[in-house]
């Protein structure tokens, strides 16, 4: 009984907090740098009338139509959401890793996949309302075209808290968890990402016989891991964005019904509309996030003289 208690106490440690804060700081930094790419991705996913074009052309088109500021619309709530989401995810993932690892160092691919899924589920339930408000604010002020007039009925949201209150008041609390079902399925995305990243990291550390990877290695491994997870789960991300925005043609529809609707309108290619922009945005953002995370965590552990032993490759 005592050993069980001792094991769960590992969930509340200084090391876990450092990982969570480093992950949150890294994600905010990365999103700030590559935010225009996220704007392009959102517009392509939500606006049915907008034809898919290469990312650079889309950026130029948005600047011509709505000005440079359109590329950074909703940046503040996005950073709040990203910070909260990654803090929850990193804290849960590394906390559970410490709890379910005998020595705190040896890990397996399948254990990382499972713990990543658990962390993802907890993250979905705690932060989905932030992402719903985030999507609404990002789309405020877009120039509506014929057929999109129904999207103009949303009130103006003055920040995250105001958005949470107005959506709950006008549409009901359940609207704050719009897109939660595909989000729950999408826990496979960060799970696959973390599994691939940790697997490749252990292999490279073992191959190079070093205790810590260079910044270039971390950036590359993060990009590879996110590319794989994004391509595998992109159709679900498309449905998630549409549900979060809450237009009338997707309200009260199940995930599979929205997928059928997209295929009927745009063919199977419609399920991958905006994929190029998403890959640029998410791969670069995640790669930079992992780089910042690893460097910040290593720096904090070093200056506080609390660095844990170097991770050993799993056998």
N, C-alpha and C positions, 0 to 999 in steps of 0.2 A: 504493500500500500504506500509505504514511504517512497519507494522508488518511482511509483506512478506519479506521485505528487511532485517529486523532484524533476521528472521528465517534463511535465506540463509547465513547470516554472520557467523552462527554457523559452517559452513563448514570450515572456516578458523580460527581455534582457537588453542591455545596452547595445550589443552587437546587432540584434534584430532592428532596433530603433535606428541605428546608423544606416543599415541597408535600406530601410524605408525612406528616411530623409534624403539619402543619396539618390535613390530611384526617383523620388518626387522632384528633386532639384534638377536632375538630369533630364527628365521629361519636359519640364517647363522650359529649360534652356533650348532643347531640341525643337519643341513646338514653336517657340518664338522665332527661331531661325527659318523654319520651313513652313510657316503658317499660310502663305499665299497658295501653296500646293494643296493644302487641306481645303481652302476655300473653293478651288477649282473642282476638287473631288466632290464636295457637298453640292455644288450647283449642278453638276452633271447627274448626280444620283437623284436629286429631288425634282429638277425641272424637266418634265417629259418633253417639252417642246424643243429643248436645246440639243442640237446634234453633237455627237461625240467628235471632238477634234483633239489634235495633239496638245499637250499641256501648254507649250509656249504660245500657241495660237489662241488658246482659251484665255490666258493671262492678258494678252494684248487686246482681245475682244472685250473683256470685262473692264479694262482701263478705258477703252474708247467709249463704252456704253455708260459706265457709272463712276469713272474716276479711279485713281490709285487707291483711295480709301476703301473701295469695295473689297480689295484683296485682304484687308485687315479688319473687316467688319466682324464684331463679336469676339475679338481677341481676348479681352479680359475674362469673360465667362469661360472661354475655352481653357485658359491657363488655370483658372480655379478648378475646373472639372478635371483637367489632366493631373494637376497636383494632388487632388484628393484621391482620384482613382488609382494613381500609381503608388501613393503612400499606402493605401489599403492593400493593393496587390502585393507589393514588395514585402510589406510587414507580414502579411499572412503567409506568403510563400516561404520566406526565410524562417519565420517563426515555426511553422509546421515542420520544415526541414530539420531544424534543431531538435524539435520534440521527437521526431520519428527516426533520428539517426543515432546510432549507438555512440559513435565517437565525434559526431558533429561535422565530420569531414567526408566520409565515404558516401556516395550517392549513386543511384542507378537511373538509367533512362526512364524506366517505367514508373519508378517512384516519383521522379520529377514531373512526369506527365500527369500522374494522379494528383499530386499536391498542387500543381499548376491549375488543374481543373477545379479543385476545392477553393483555391484562392480566387479563381475567376467567378465562381458562383457567389461567393461572399461579396465580391466587388460589384457584381451586377445589382444585387439587392440593395446595396448601400449607396451607389452612385448613379444609377439610371436617371433619377429625377434631374440631376445636374446636367446630364447629357441631353435630355429632352429640352430643357430651357436653353441650353447651348445652341441646339439646332434651330430653335425658333428665332433667337436673337441674331444668329448668323444670317438668316434669310430676311430679316427686317430691311425694308428699303429697297429690295430688288425691284427692278422694273417689270411689272406684270404684263404678260402678253395675252392675246385672245385665248380663252379657255382656262386661264389661270386666275380669273377674277375671284373665284371662291376662296383663294388663299389670302385675300385681303381682309378677311373678317377677324383675324387675330388682333388683340390689343397690342399696344406698344409696351415692351418690357424694358424697364429701367434697371437692369442688373439682374443677378441671379436670384436674390431673395424676392424681389418684386415679381419675377417670372414664376417662381415656385408658388407664390400666393395667388397670382391671377389665374394660373392654369388650374390649380386646385379649386378655386372659387367658381370659375366659369365652366369648367369641363369635368370636375370631379377628381378625387384623389387618384383614381385608377389611370387617368391620363398622364400622370407623372411617371408611370411605369410603362408607357407605350413603347413597344419594341423590346420588352423584357424577354419575350419568348425567343426571338432570334438571338438576343443577347446571351441567353442561357446556353443556347446551342453554340454560340460563338465563343464560349469559354474555351473551346477547342483551339481557337486562334492563339491566344497567349500561351496556352498549354503546349501546343506544338512548337511555338516560338521558343519558349524557355527550355523545352526538352532538347530541341535541335541545338540551341545555343550552348547549353551546359554540356551536351554530349561532345560537340565539336571543341569546346573549350578544354575539356579533359583530355581529348585526343591530341590537341595541339600542344598543351602543356607537357604531356608525356613524350610526344615526338621531339620537341625542342629541348626537353630536359631543363625547363626553367620553372621558377616559382610564380612568375607573374608575366602576363602577356603584354606586348607593346600596344600602344594606342592604335596602330594600323591593324594589328591582328584583331583587336576587340571590335573595331569599326567594321571590318570585313565579316567577321562571324555574326555580328548583329544583323548586318544587311542580308546575309544568306538565310539566316533563321527567319527573318521577317518576310522575305520574298516567298519562301515555301509556305508559310502559314497563311499569307494573304491570298495567294492564288487558289489555295484549297478552300478557302472560306468566303471568297468575295461575294457570291450571290446572296448569302445571308446578310452580309454587311449592307448590300443595296436595299434589301427589304427592311432592315433595321432603320436606315436613314429615312425611308419613306414613312414608316410608322411613327417615328419620333417627330417628324414634321407635322403629321396629323391632318393632311389634306382629306377632303370628303371622300375621295374615291378609294381610300385605303382604310378608313375608319371602320371598325367592327368587322374587319376581314381577317381571316386566319393567314398565317404565313404562307401556306401552300397556295391559297387563293390569290394572293398578291403576286406570287411567282408566275402563276398561270396567266394573270392579267398582263404582266410585263412581256411574257413570251408571245401572247396573242398580238400585242401592239407592235413589238419591235423584233420579234423572232428570238432565237436562242442567244444571239449576240447582245440582246438587250440586257441579259443577266450579267454582262460584263462591261456595261456602259460606265466609263470613267475609270476602268481598271488601270490604264496607263498612269493617269494622274494619281490614283491611289498608291500605286507601286512607288512612284517617285516620292510622294509625300511620306508614306509610312515606312518605306525602307530607309530613306535618308534620316528621317526623324528617329526611328528606332536605333539605327546604327550609332547616331550621335548621342542618343540617350544612354545606350549601354557604355559608350566611351566615357561620358561624363560620370555616370554612376560608378564605374569601376575606379576611376581616378579619384573621385570625391571620397568614396568609401576607404580606399587605400590611404589617402591623405589623412582622413580623420582618425583611422585606426593607428596610424603611425605617430601623429602628434600627441595623441592621448595615451600613447604607450600601451595600447590595448589591442594591438593587431593579433588576430587569431593565427594559429599555425597555417602555413600555406595549404591549400586544398590538394588532396591527393587524388590521382585519377582512379576512377572506379574500375575494379577488375571483374 
